[in-house]
Amino acid sequence: MKKCNLKYILVEKQQINKFKSSYETLLNYDTFTVEHNDIVLFRLHWKNVEVSLMLNERKEKYEKEKMTNSTSSENSNEEKSEEHMDARLKHCLAYVLHTSGTTGKPKIVRVPHACIVPNIQHFRVLFEITQDDVLFLASPLTFDPSVVEIFVALSSGASLLIVPTSVKVIPSKLAAVLFSHHRVTVLQATPTLLRRFGSQLIKSTVLSTSTSLRVLALGGEAFPSLTVLKSWRGVGNKTQIFNIYGITEVSSWATFYRIPEKTLNSTLKCELPVQLGFPLLGTVVEVRDTDGFAIQEGDGQVFLGGRNRVCFLDDEVTVPLGTMRATGDFVTVKDGEIFFLGRKDSQIKRHGKRLNIELVQQVAEGLQEVESCAVTWYNQEKLILFMVSKNDLVKDYIFEELQKHLPSHAIPDELVLIDSLPFTSHGKIDVSELNKIYLNYINLKSECKLNGKEELWEKLQHLWKSILSLSEDPLRIPDESLFLNSGGDSLKSIRLLNEIEKLVGTSVPGLLEIILNSSILEIYNHIVQTVFPDEDLTFSKNYATKRKFSDINQETSGKSLHQNSVMPLNCDKKINAFIALSRGGQILSVNTTRPLTKLGHCPSACSSDLISQTNTQNVESLNPPALSGKSKDPSCVAEFFSEEGTPVIEAEKMELCVRWMSDTGKCVDASPLVVIPAVDKSSATVYIGSHSHRMMAVDLYSGKVKWEQILGDRVESSACVSKCGNFIVVGCYNGLVYVLKSSSGEKYWTFTTEDAVKSSATMDPTTGLLYIGSHDQHAYALDIYKKKCVWKLKCGATVFSSPCLSLTPHHLYFATLGGLLLAVNPATGNRIWKHSCGKPLFSSPRCCLQYICIGCVDGNLLCFTHFGEQVWQFCTSEPIFSSPCTSASEQEIFFGSHDCFIYCCNTKGHLQWKFETTSRVYSTPFNFHNYNRSDEMLLAAASTDGKLWILESKSGQLQSVYRLPGEVFSSPVVWESMLIIGCRNNYVYCLDLLGGNQK
């Protein structure tokens, strides 16, 4: 309004108070008596004091204001101690959003108008926005910078450009839309979003001499180094570049710093980072040491706030004005200037020394050959550098360059070439996606190579037809065929990319854009350049020092265990009677008087207390009030293959309601172990670990945490209970197998393997021995009472899944990522037989009647006799990571697939029914009795999109569906009317199953 020299304005009567409060510091006004249709006319008189005085960038001015604010704050602290901001007040809140959780625990943030408006007012003046400007809405509406982008534009009369996601994902198209078609003048973005354009496109278009871009404001991540920034600018570029910094908890931005033109034009190399700069309007910035005291020099953590720069987090209703929030960002203060060091979670310890992984990224990005890059601390074990290169490069050359600029403990373990950096919806680097890329990269390296270019052309044609559903077409695909014109779309193009890279055994940089824009012949030629180069560029050299975990060197001990039990009589004073439930409907009943027939009988375990199927007895349930209701998805149906072959659709009959939820601190991929003491059922306990390194014991009925133990690394392994019931056993990413006291979590013993342990242990009820696999390619038999390894078997490849024990015959089964299924003598560790399945086995084997079943990455469920003969295989259309689960009679086998279906087969391998979910099924189903109708069997399963599915076991008909607020890779366990499962939103959930043909 000021820049337009606005003289008059019409305001609705109901908005008058809001108008006055918003602009009282900027202008005086007269109110005319002329009114029409509840509208009042104001004549404006602008005050002489310009807002820009508050935005002075001089350091002396900043320091003086900071001192004044600090003194004023101290003097008035006592007077204002009673002043609060109240979320319940009418018109207090502007919007509500969630933090993404990329920099810590996700939070609900409720933002008052008084907190965000100063940002909008300041940026309008700082960026000198006029009605001629075009601002790009780079942020999604779930990311608070979008609010600034929208209202800076709208309140200034400027244009706001909104671009479809399909354009955003292709940098070359996005650049053309922004800077050629619509001439964007102001861009607020994350550095990752800018890097996706690539240095060549940035220099030639975004920051060129003739660019339309007046203002570039980078925030949300660490600012690029000045060296890199200067390399991005074209000669004569005049774009103003700002470093902006803030956190969602004090929405949205807190500081700004404009890079001086002199610095940008300087030819001198500058290694110094860019400072955070000065507080935005109404913002207070403090740096505090580890004791919480404000400092003027040295290192500390940033705290942000201000009298009205206050938001409500999670359940907060009132917050004192001037509240300061910790950011988790560490900085150093030099001569009054604040420089970003990194986030707390970016500081790692490697080879005994502290390392900030963002330093590695900055150095790598400064190399001339590097387009963009990212660094991850994979599984807190390996430092991986992901790189988008400008041209073909040799890995050894990159490592040589890094060694010139980095200390030895900062040199990455591996370099992975990628097409482009993956980013979240908020425009930040997607670390979880990078970890998936690396996992695929590892698996692909072990794949067989193609025989030649001719085979590549044939298989590319086959993939093309398969993904575009042209499999029945016998004709050769024309050389000039375009993927998008042949029925492809963005999702299918990603699938084709994944299938091609799986086929050739390596990543193919630049392939996605080629698929989207070029012919099949051009796609083929692009692949050939990568797969059949003149020089072999495979990336296998490892620069990391291999750590030594264990001095155990025997492969098998050769000793036979003939004793009935390895438990000493003095084991923790007593042997408990209990029932333990784990994923897949597995039950262990020890020293209980409960009839086994009521729990379900397992012929292969007829001489023991190992039961394969759970049954919930009619015991009184607490059934507390529900915290949330059920979720319906009418599009999901089951196909029941009766004699007539007619699919049947049935409505939902049950309701799932959250009973309790417990925060573990990070993702929960492990599955729960539920232990019910025979003496006191009400003291039943859920044991589960998470990526936060925590192992927790939670009361089954109340959700109260009984104890938690911090282990040395992430926990993906599911817990196993000892024969005496006094211990639980769990594997860890740090290569250790932990034995903890079940009553307190106290560490009783740790056993060391040579690599991560993601396998879950299995207990032999006849001897008390525990069996477990490791990524070190070995299987182990452990006597936890004597604290020793009984035998160790080399399996030839990583053992990811959990072993399976058959008591009749007494066999132990292990599966490897090398595709081997091994039958082992549990007493000696000697191999009985092995079968090569040809593809990795992530699924755990499962015994049923006279058979052993397992899922394979090639999409087949395989069935063998206990003597190693393959009986049948059942084929799905996608990989099987889910482990099989059997019915009480062991006549049916249930499992999930990445093709989004849950399957039921009989023991002859014939399909009984299949049910289509809304996402991949990674977890293992759980078969159980309906607590409200004991003659009805139900099946619980989870899809990776967070949905829990309750199906009728015989027909596959949907009974209920419920969606958790995060991805699910954990498997459900059911006891009575309670379902327990972990979720990637950091919580373990217990849900009540209500209704369902209740009698």
N, C-alpha and C positions, 0 to 999 in steps of 0.2 A: 504493500500500500504506500509506503514511504517513497519507493522508487518511482511509482506511478504518480506521485504527488496528489494522492487521493484527497478530495475536499469534502465529499459527502458520502454517507453510507446509510442504507436502510437496514434496520435490525428488527427481527420479530420480538414482540413484547416478552415472550417467554425466554428469550435468549439475551435479554438486556444485561442481567447481572453477570452472566458468563462473559459477555463482550467487555464489560467494564473491568472485570478482574483480569482478563487476558491482556488488556492493552493500557492499563493505568500507568505503567512505568514508561510508556513510549509516547503518549499523546494526551493532550487536553481536548475536551469536546464540549460543544453546546448542544442542548436538546431542544429541538423545535416542538412547538405545540401541535404542529400539523400531524394528524394521525389518520391512517387509512387501513382498514382491514387488519387491525392489530399490528401494524408496522409503524415504527418510530424512526424519524429522520434525524441523523446526527451530522453536525458540521465539525470537521476535524481540525485541530491545531497541533502540529507536530512540535514536540519539545526540542530545545536546542541541543540537549545532551544526546549524542549519537550512541547507539548500541555498540558501535565498533570500538568505543573506548574500553569496553569490557573485554574486548578481544585482542588487546595489544599483545604482540608477540615478543616484545622485548623481555629478556631475562630479568633485568632489574625490576621492571614493573611487576612481573610474575612473583619474584621473591618478596617484594614489598607487600603485595596483596596476600600472599600466603601467610606472612608474619602477622598482618593485621587480622586476617581471618582466625588464625590460631589464638591470638590474644583475645579477640572478641568472643571466641568460642569458650575460652576458659572463664572469662568474666561472667558470661551469661549462662553458664552451664547449670548453676544452682537454680536460677530463675526459671529456666525452661525444662527442668527435669520432669515436670508433669505433662509437658506437651507431647502428644502422640498423633500419629496419622491413623485413622480408623477406616478399615475397609468396608464397614457396614454403612458408612455415611452415603447418602444419595449423591450420585454423580462423582463419587471419589475415583472409581476405577475406569481406566480407558480400555484395557484389554487384558486377556489372560493367555499365557502360553506355557509350554514346557521347555526346559533346557534339553539339549540333545543328549547329554550324558557323555559326550566325547572328552570332556575335561573333568569328569567326576560323576557323582551320583546325579541322575536326572531329578529335576525339581519342577514344581509348579510355581510359576511366577505371576503374580497379579500386579499389574502396573498402573499406578495412579496417573491421572492427567498431569498433575503437578510435577511428576518425575520426568515424563517424556517430552512435554512441551518445550522446556528450555533447550533440548537438543535440536528441535525443529527450528526454533527461533534463531539459535546460534548459527546453524549450518546455512540458513538462508542468507545471513549477512556474510558469513565467512566465505562462502562460495559465490557470493554476489549473484544470486539467482534472479533472473528476470523472466518475463513472459515469453521471451524468445528461446529459452533453454529447453532442451529435451533430456530428461532423466530416464535412465534404463532401470526398470525394476529387476535387479539382479537377484535379489533375495526372495525366497519363498515366504508366504504369509506366516509360516510357522517360525520364522527367524526374525527377531525384533528389528534388525536394521531395515526391514521392509517398511515398517511404520514411518521411519525417518524419510525413506525414499518417496513414499506416497504423499505424505503431508508437506514435505518441503516443496514438492512439485505443485500440489493443489493449492496450497496457501500462497503461492507466488504467481499463479496463473500460468505456470510452465506446463509443458507436455510430459506425460508419463508413458513410456514405451513398455508394453507387455508382450513378451515373446513366448511362443509355444515351447514346451519342453523338447519336442522333436527337433527344433532348431538349435536349442541350447547345447545339445549333446554333440553337435558337429561344429567344431571351432571355426572352420573356414566359412560355413554358412552364417554362423552367428556374427562373425566379424563383418561380413558383407551387409547383413541386416542392420547392424548397429551404426557402422561408419560410412557405408555407401548409400544405403536406401533411406535411412532415417536421420543420419547426421547427429548422433547422440553427442551432447556437450558435457554431461556430468555423469561419471560412473563411480559408484561406490561398490566395492567388491572385495572378496578375499584374495590374497595372493595366489591361491591355488586356481581360482577361476581365471585370473589373468594368465598364469603359466600355461593353462590349457591351450591358449592361442599359439604357443610356441614362439620362440624368440624372433624368428624370421617374420612371422605375421604381426607380432607386436611392433617390430621396428618399421615394417613397411605400411602398416595400416593404423594400428591403435595409437602408437606414439610417433607417427610419421611427421614430416614437415608440414604437410597440408591437412593433418587430421582435424576433424571437427571437435575433438575432445578438449575442452577447456580445463576440466578438473578431473583428476583421478585420485580417489580416496581409498587407500588399502587398509583393511582391518580384519579382525577376527582370527588372525594367525600371526606368527612372527613375520615382521617386515623383511623383504628381500635385502640382501647386502647392497651397499651403494655401488659396488663394482658391477654386480649383475644389473642393477637398475639403470646405470649409465649405458650398459651395453644394449639395453632394450630401446633406447631413445634414438630416433632418427636425427640426422644433422639438422639443426635449426628448429627442432621441436620446442614449442612454448607451453605445453601442458603443465598446469600447476599440479604438483604431486604432494599428497598429504599422507602422513602416517596417523591413523586414528585407532584408538584403543578403548576397550570397554568390556563389560561383562553383562550378560542378560539379567543377572541379579540386581544390577543398578541400571536398568534399561535406558538407553541402549549404548551410547558412547560416553566416554569420560574425559579423554584427552585428545589433543590434536597437535601435529607439528608439520608445518609446511617445509619441504626440502628447499633450501635456498637455491635460487637459479645459479648462483656462483658455484655451489657445490656440484650441481648437476652438469655444469659445463666444464668443470675442472678436468684436466687430463691426468692429474695425479692419481695414483692408485690409493684408495682409501679402504682400510680394513676395519675401521670403527663402525659399530652398529649405529642405526638411526635412533635418536632419542624419542621417548614417548611424547615429550613436549609439554604443553600447558593445559590446565583444567578447562573444560568447557563450562558454559554458563551454569552457575549454581552448584558446581561440582567441587568437592574437596578430595585431594589426593594425599595419602600418607604412605610412607614406607616404614615398616616396623621390623625390628629385629626379632630373634627367636623368643625373647622374653616379653614381646608385645609393646616395647617402647619405640616411639617415633624416632627416626634417625635422620640426620642431614647429610651424612657421608657413609659410604660402605654398602654392604649387601643386605637385602631384606625382602620381605613380602609386601606387595602392594595392597593397600586397603582403600576402598572407594566409598564415597557417600556425599553428604551435603544436607542442608536443612530439609529441603523438599525432594532431594534425590534419593527417595526411599521406596522400595517395593516390598510386597508381602510374599514371603516364601512358604510354600506348602500350607500348613494349617495356621499360620500367623493371621491374627485378626487386627491387632493394634501393634504399631511399631513406633518407638520413640523417634521424634524428628532428629535428623542428624546422625542416624545410625550408620556406622561404617561396616562394610562387608569385606571379608577376606576374599582375595581373588584366586589364590593358589599360584599366582605368577610371581617369579622372583626377579629382582632387578638389582642394579648397582647404581648408587647415586654418586656423581662426580661433579663438583663445583655447581651444585644445584640442578644438574641435568640428570634425568632418569633414563637408564638404558636397560632394555629387556634382556634377561639372561635365559629364561626358559620356564616352562611349567614344572611344577614339582614332580609330575609323573614322567617328565622327559629326562630327569636325572637318574642315571643308572650306574651300577657298579660293575665294571668289567675288567677282568684280569687284575683284580685287586685295586683298581683306581676308579675315581669318579669320572663320569663322562656325560656330557649333555649331547644327546643325539641330534639336536637341532644344529649344533656346530658342524657335525659331519655333513648334514644336508647342505648347509651354506657353502662349505668348501667344495663339495661335489658340484653344486650348481654353478660355482664360479669357473669350472673348467670349460674351455672353449667348445668342446665336443658335446657338451650336455645341454639338451633342450630344457628339460625339467627333471626333477627327481624327488624322491621321498625316502626316508629311512625309517625302518621299524625294528623294534627289539622283539623278534619273533619268539613267542613262548618264553620270554625272558631268558633266552639261551643264545640266540643267534642275532647278529647285527646284519640286517639285509638292506642293501641299497637297490632301490627300484629306479630305473633310469629310462627316460625317453631321450633317444639320441638324435643328433642332427644328421648324422650320416653313419655309415657302417664303421664300427669301431671294434678293436680287439680288446678283450677284457684285461689282459695283462698290462696293456698300455694305461688303462684307466687306473688300475691299482698302483702302477708306478707313479702316476701323477698324484694320487692321493697320499702316497707315502712321503712325497716331498713337502706336503702341507699339514699332515696330521701325525700325532704321536702314534706309536705302535699299537697302543690299546684302543685306538679309535678307528683302525682299519676294518672295514666291513668284512664279514665272513663270506658273503656271496653277493654277486651282482646279477640282477635279473632285468633283462630288457623288456619293456612293455610298450604298448601302442600309445597309451595316454594314461594320465593319472586318474584313478577313480576318485570321485568326490561325493560327499553326502548332499542331501537336498539343501543344506545350508551353505554349500560351496566350499566346505573344508575337505581336506584329504581324508578319505575313508580308509582308516587303518584296518578295520575288520575285513574289508574287501581285498586289501593288499595281502593280508595274511592268507586269505583263500587262494589268491593268485600264486603265492609262494608254495602252498600245499599242493596245488595242481602241478606247479613247476617241478616239484620233487617227484611226484608220481609219474609225470610224463618222461622224466629222464630215464626211468627204468623200462619204458616201453620199447618194443622192437622198432627198428627203423624200416622205412619203405624199401622195397627192392629196387625201385627205379622210378623215373619220371612217368613212364607209361602207367605203372600201377597207381601213381598219384592222380593222373588224369581220370582213370576209371573210377577210382573211389570218390573223387570230387564230384563226378557226375552222379554217382549213387547217392551221396549225401544231399546233393541239390534236389534230386527227385524225392528223396525220403522226407526232407524237411518241408518241401512245398507240396507234399502229398501227391506226387506224380509217379509213385512207385510202379503203377500198372502200365505206364507209358514205355514201350520198348524202344522208342526212338532215341537217338543220340541228341543231347542238348546242343542247340546251335551255338557256335562260338560267340556270337554277338549278344546272347541272351543276358538281360539285366535282371538282377535278383528282385528288386522292388516291382518291376513290371511283370514278373512271372508269378506274383501272388505273395511275395515276401513282405515282411514288415520289420520294425526295429527289434522286436523280441525274437523273431525267427532268425534275423541276421546275427544276433548274439549267440543263438544256439548253433548256427552254422560255424561261426568263429570258434566256439568251444570244441565242436566236433572236428574241425580241421586241425586245430592245435593238438587235440588228443591223437589224431591220426598221425601227424608228422612228429610228435614227441617233443615239440618245442614251441615257445611263443613266437608269433610272427608279427613284428611291429608294423603298424600301419594298415593291417589287414581289414579292420572293421570299416574304415572309410572306403577302402577299395571295394568291399562287398556292397556297400550302399550306393556306390556311384559308378561302378565299372562292370564290364561284361565278364562272363565266366572264364573266357580265355585270358583276360587281363588278371583276374584273380589267380588263375593257375600260374601265370608267369611270375606274379609277385611272390607266390609261395615257393616256386622253384629257386628264386634268387636267395631265399633264406635257407631252404632245406638242402639244396645241392650246390653250395658255394665252392669256389676253388680251394678255399682254406677252411678247415674245420674250426668252427667257433663255439664249440660246446663249452658251457660254463660249469666246470666241475671242480676246479681248483679251490681248495679251502685254505683261507689264510688264518683261520682261528686255531688256537692251541686246543687239542683234544684233552678234555679233563679225564682223569682216572677216577672211577667211582669205587671199584672193588678189586680185591686181590684174589677173588675166587676164580680159579682157572680150570677146574675140572669140568668136563662136558657132562658126563654122568658119573655118579659115584660108584655104580656097580653094586651098591649095598641094597639088600632087600629088607624091607621092614615087615617082620613077622609078628611083632607085638600087636595086641588088640588095640592099644591106645598109647599114644606118646605123651599123654598128660601125666605129670607128676601129681601125687596125692595132695601136695601142699599148694596147688595152684590157686592163689588168691582166696584161700580158705574154703570155698564152696563151689559146687557145680549147680548152676541154675536150671530151672525148667522154664522153657519159653518156646514161642513160635516166632519165626522170622520170615518176613515176606520181602521179596525183591522183584525186580522187573521181570516181565514175561510170565507172571503168575507162579513163580517159584516159591515154594514154602519149605522151610526147615523146621521140623517139630522135634524138640529135644527134651527127653525126660518128662513128657507130658502124659497125663492119663486120659486125655481127650481121644475118643475113638478115631482112628485114621480114616475110617469110611466116611466120616462127616466132613473130612477135609478134601476128600478126593483121593483115589487109590492109583498108585503108579506102579505098574508091573516091573519096570526096570529097577525100581527101588524097593521091591517088596520086602526085603529083609532089613530095611533101615527105617530111619525117621525122615528120610528125604522125600518130600511130597511135591508133585508137579503142579497141582492145581489148588487154588484157594477157594474156600467156601466161607461166607460170612454167616455165622449163626445168629439166631434171633435174640440178640442181646440188646438191652435198652440203649437207645442213642440219645445224645444230648440235644441234637438238632437245634442250635441257637438260631436267632433271627438272621435272615439272609442279609448279606451286605450288598449284593447286586443280583440282578436277574439273569435269566437265560438269554442266549443269543440264537436267533433263528436264521437259517439259510435254506430256503425252500428249493434252491437249485441243486442241492446235494441229494442224490438218490442212491439207493442200493439196487443192484441187479441180482435177483435171486434166480438161479438156474434150476427150476423144477423140471419135472418130466415133460411138461408142456413147453418149457423154455420161455415162459412169460415173465418179464421183470415186474416186480411188485413194489409200489411206493406206499409208505405208511407214514402218518404224522408222528411228531414227537410225543413222548409219553412221560418224560421225566424232566426235572429241573435241577440244574446245578447252581449252587449258591456258595459264595466264599465263606468258609467257616473261620479261617485265619490265614494270614500271610506273614512271613518272616523274612526280614531283610538280611541277605548274606553279604552285601557289599559289592559283589560283581556277578557276572553271568553264572547261572546254574545249569551246567550241561550234564552233571552227574544225575543218576536216578536215586530215589530214596530207598533206604533200608528201614523197614518198620519192624521193631522187636516188641512183642507182647509177652510180658512175664505171665506164667501160669498162675502165680499166687495172687497178683494184683493187676488185673487187666487195665485198670484206670491209669496205671503208671506207664502205659505203652509209650515208646519213644521213636521218633523219626531221626535217623542219622543221615546227613548229607553234606557234601563239600561243594566249594565253588571256586571260581577263578580269583577270588579275593584272597586265596591261600587259607581260608577258614574251613575247619571241619566243625560242624554244629550238631548238637543233640537238642531236639525240640520235642516238647510234650505233644503227643498226638492229639489229645482232646482239646487242649487250651491254646496251643501255639506258643507257650512260654518257653524261652530258651533255657535249657538246663545247664548247658556249658558250651563253650566254643574254644577251639584250640587252633592257634595260628601255625600252619605248616610252612615248609620252606619254599613252596611255589604253588602254582595253580593246581586245583584238584578237579579232574574230570572223571577219575575212577569212582565207581560206586562202592560203598562200604560193604564189607562182609563180616559176619559175626563168628566168633570162635566157638568151638564145641561146648566150652564151659559157660559161655554167655558173658564172660567177664571182660572180653576184649572185642574191639572192632578193628578191622584191617583195611587199609586204603592205600592206593598208589598215588604218586605225586609226580609232577613235571620235573622235579629236581632229581629224579632217578631213585628216590627212596620209597620203600614200602614201610608205612608207619603202623605200628601196633599200639593202639590207645586203650586205656581203661574205659570200659563202656559207661561206668558210673560217674567219672569225673573228667574224662578227656586227657588225663595225665599220660605222657609218653612212657610206654613200658619197654619198647624195643624198636629200633629202626634197622632195616636191612637195605644195603646199598646195591643197586644195579648200575649199569654203565650208561643208561640213557633214560629218557622220560618213561614213566609208568602210567599209561592211560587204561590199561587192562584192569578189570575188576577181579578180585580174588574169588576162588571157589574153595569151599571147605569139604574135606572128606569126613563124613560123620562116623566112619568106622575106625579111623586112626587119629583124627583131629588135625591132620596135616592141611596146610593151605597151599594152593597152587595159583600162580600168577605169571603173566607174560610181561615183557618189556620191549621198548623200542630198541634195546641193544641186541635184539634178534634171539633172545634166549627165553626159555621157560624155566621156572623155578619151583621147587617144592620146599616149603619152609616149616620147620618145627618151631613155633613161636614160644613154646614152653621151655625148650632147651636153648632157644635163641640161636639157631643155626640153620644153615642151608643144607638140606638132606641130599638134593641132587640139582644139577643144572644141565639143561639140554639146549644145544644149539639148533635153532629152527630154520636158519638160512635167510630169514627176512624178519621185518618188524612184526611183533605180536601186538596188535592194537586191540583186538576184541578179547572177550573173557573166555576162559576155558570152561568146558562142560564135563561133568563127571557122570559116568554110568556105573551103577553098582553091579548089574548083571547084563553082560560081562563087566568085570571091573576094569574099565577103560577110562582114560582121560583124553579129551580132545582139545587140540589147539589149532587156531587158524592164523595165517600170516598174510601180510600185505603183498607177499610174493606169490600168493595164490595157492599155497599148500595147506591141505587139511591133514593134520597129523594125529594118529592114534598112539597113545603112550601108556606104558605100564605105570600106574600111579605110585607103586612102591619103589621101583628102581629107576624110573626115568628112561628106560629103554624104549626105543621106537618099535611099535608093533606093525604099523603100515602107514603109508602116506599116499595122498592123491593130489595131483596138480590140477587145479581148476582153471589155470590159464590167466586169470585176472585177479586183482586184489580182493581179499576177503576182509571187509570191515564188519560184517555181521558176525555174531557169536553163534557157534554151533548149538544145537538143541536135540536132546535125546527124546524119542517117543517110540514106545513099544520096541520092536526089533530094529528100528531105524535111527539114523542120525541125519538131521537136516541143517542146511546153512544157505544163506543168501549170498549172491556174488555180484560184483560190480558190472558184470556183463548182462545183468537183468534176470538171471536164472535163479530159481530156488532149486537146490540140488539135494537129492536124497540118497543115502548110502546105507548098506548093512553095516553091522558092527565089525565085519571082516573086510571092509573097504571096497565092496562091489557097489557101483552106482546102479540104483534101481530105476530112478526116473529123474526128470528135470521139468520144472514148470517155468515158462517164459513170460516175463513182463516186458514192457517196452522201454524201461529205464533202469538204472542201477538200483540194487537192493542193498541198503545200509542197515535196514531194520532187521532185528533178530527174530527168528520164529518163536511163536508161542503156541502151546497145545491146549486142547480142550480137556475137561476132566476125564473123559473116556479115552483120550489120546487118539481119537478117530479123526479129528480135525486139526489143521495147522493154520494159524493166523499169522500174517506178516504184512508189512507195508512196503511201498516202492516209491522211487522218485517220480514215477509216472502219476502220482497223486492218488493212487488207489490203495485201499485196504483189501486184502485177498483172504479167502478161506478155501483151502484145498483139503481133500481127504487124503488118507495115507497111501492112495494109489496115484496121487498127483493129479487128480481130476478137480477142476474148479467147481466149487459149491456155490459161491457167490462172490461178488466184488462190489465195493462201495467207493464212489468217487468223492474225494475230499476237495478242498480248495487250494491245496499246496502239497509239496512233497511230504512223504511220511518217512521220517528218519528213525523215530523211536520205535520201541517194541510194544506191541499191544499187550493188554492184560485181560484175561478171561476170568469172570467171577460170577457168583450167584447174586441175583437181585435180592437185596436185603429185605425188600417189602413183599417179595414173592419167591420163596425158596426154590420153587420148581422151574424158575426161569433163569437161563444163563445169559449174561451180558458180556459185551466186549468194550473195553476202554482203549482208545488210541488217540494219538496227537499228531497233528500236521505242523510243519515248521512255521506256518503263519500264526501260530499261537492258539489254534482251535482244538478243543477237546471234543471227541466224538464218542457218544455212547450208542452202541449198536446191539441189536438182538443177535446172539451168537449163531442161532440156527439159520436165520434168513438174511442177516445183514441189514435189517430194517432199522432206520434211524429212530432212536429214542430221545436223544437230546444232543444239543451242541452248545458249547460255551467258549467264548474267546478270551484268552488271557492277553494282557497288554504288552506282549513281547514275543519274540520267536521262541520256539520250544524244540529242544533236541533231547531233553530228558524224557524218560519213559514213566508212565503212570503206575502207581501201586494202589490197590484198593483193599481196605479193611472195613468190615461192616458196611456202613453207608458213607464212608469217607474216602475220597480220592486224593492222593498226594502226588505232587509233581513239581519239578523245578522249571524256571522260566529265565529267559535271557534279559529280563528287566531287573535282575538281581534278586528276585524273590523266590522262595519256595512256598507253594500254595497248598492248602488243604480245603477241599470243596465237599459240601454235603450233597449227596444224591437224594433228592426228594421226589416223592410220588412214584409213578411207574406202576400202574395197575395195582395200587395198594389195596390189600384185602382187609 
